[in-house]
Amino acid sequence: MASHGDSTKVDKLVRDIYGGDYERFGLPGWTIASSFGNMMSKEKRDAASKEDLARAALITITNNIGSIARMCALNEVQNSGSSGVELWGPLVLSELGGFLADVS
């Protein structure tokens, strides 16, 4: 389902706010400024499909996992709890592998 969605219909991007890249902070226009940020608008909410919402949710969850992993690595956290990611982690990575490679 998520593979057929377009998260840019759901997420507010830097280019939606600034009209393009935000060079002062080195942010490309395609950077997510607010997950589900476009859902504040009724017109955009009505235009978003279930597939778009699924893709946006998957990207939001993946970004959160990446942020937590980076924080743990930077702070040398030795032990961290499990949130069940081991069960669906490969699905997320296979679904967004190409996307994540472009982002990183």
Stockholm file with secondary structure:
# STOCKHOLM 1.0

chainA/1-104         MASHGDSTKVDKLVRDIYGGDYERFGLPGWTIASSFGNMMSKEKRDAASKEDLARAALITITNNIGSIARMCALNEVQNSGSSGVELWGPLVLSELGGFLADVS
#=GR chainA/1-104 SS CGGGCCGGGTSEEHHHHHSSCBGGGTBCTTSEEETTGGGGSHHHHHHCCHHHHHHHHHHHHHHHHHHHHHHHHHTTCCCCCCCSHHHHHHHHHHHHHHHHHHHC
#=GC SS_cons         CGGGCCGGGTSEEHHHHHSSCBGGGTBCTTSEEETTGGGGSHHHHHHCCHHHHHHHHHHHHHHHHHHHHHHHHHTTCCCCCCCSHHHHHHHHHHHHHHHHHHHC
//
